Amino acid sequence: MSNTEKIYKTQGIILRHYPLGETDYILSLFTPNRGKVRAIVKGARKLKSRIGGHVEPVMLTSFLLTKGHNLDLINQAECVDSFRIIREDLTKLSKALYILDLVDAITNESQSNNDVYLLLLDTLKNLTNDKNDNLIPYFQIKLLGSSGFMPELYQCVNCGKEIVMNAHRFCPDRGGVICDSCNPFNVRILSLSLTSLKVLRFFQRSDYSHVSILNIDGDTNKELQDLLYALLFSAIGKELKSYRFINDVAEETVDSLKGV
Amino acid sequence: MNYEFLPSVAAPLSRLIQEFNRLPGIGPKSAQRLAYYLIRMPEEEAKSLAESILAIKDRVIFCDVCQNITENSPCYLCSHDSRDKSRICVVEEPLDVLSLERTQVYKGTYHVIHGVISPASGIGPEDLKIRELLNRLKDGLVEEIILATNPSLEGESTAMYIHKLLSPIVNKVTRLARGLPVGGDLEYADELTLSRALDDRKEI
């Protein structure tokens, strides 16, 4: 399919929507051949809209679009998978919103990236399973890899020498591990345990089927979360509120709001 | 367009055009048309318009109880004896109260949370009037909470969040039914709406 056709068909995962005017939405879609596409869908917010129920975020939908100067226009849409299990479970939904938010923030419009599309689709499918441990850290490291920010985990990002066991730290701004002897000026350096380094390397080279059975202890999990978030923050350059929402829906935070 | 530098437009008129231009959905052309229309309007009507704009800034407040927009707190709906105080219907916006009141079916009270949880737009639970809702439940007189947020992803996640928060405190937390709209068309219904319509089907 050529990318210059006036009318085109594509499937896409809806990343988010913004209200436009009285009844329209602007959608941000992630498609296999065209990457991130922004398109207008007319009348989707009307109660009797024929298209409204097919164009909600966290849906895989099949579209017929007309190319526009700035934004494309959605003519038809039919939902292929609504991920009902995700949208009826608040914990899963909060994770899905973070996943979509990350893809929206890290990708640019009209740059096709099939790896990111497949990763996103697989991750949403895996999220529908009851057991989805390690899914978020796995998704984060794979997304960084597929979008051009693959973290360096074997050689020092400053001097280029092979990293030796137990002499490693992490430098999110330079995107990888740094050896004990390098101390570049004015760069943030985080500690990195041997277990975390091994887990990161394992995540980077494995499939989710192998990653999901791995048991990671609480401390390592916390360290991984902080490292990956710092890495993503330096790639995206902004804070994502959806990350906080995952913790918001966790039991403790709900209790803290209750204490008024 | 900046009217300050157009000598052909009188200064008060250009100021009015600029003020109109700030309103949502009003572009420069509509702003000009509205301003020129006002010039031809009788003086009393123009004064009444100006006064009503000032009045909403001076006299309109949030009701302490339901957080709806009102002139007196508690508002008419919260203070009226005929309303059932043991039921609270939670809605996103003040306009939703009007829609529900039009049905003339619901006789309970409301709570307006002024928005929905939307992490992608940076709106979290702490930005909504959810604490105020929890405060209303302290006396234990409320028997049912009806969650009437929109059936959109944001509305659903807000409803689920509030449900999680309230289910240990309130006996009955319900959600408005979701299904086919009157005058709808099965052929175009999405699978979510259809499956929920099937789940909640009723004997006739």
Interface residues (C-beta under 8 A of the other chain):
Chain A: R16 G21 E22 L47 K48 R50 I51 G52 G53 H54 E56 P57 V58 C79 S82 R84 R87 E88 L90 L93 S94 L97 Y98 L100 D101 D104 L240 K241 S242 R244 F245 D248 V249 V254 L257 K258 V260
Chain B: G25 I117 P119 A120 G122 I123 G124 P125 E126 I130 R131 L134 N135 S152 L153 E156 S157 M160 Y161 K164 L165 P181 G183 G184 D185 Y188 A189 D190 E191 L192 T193 S195
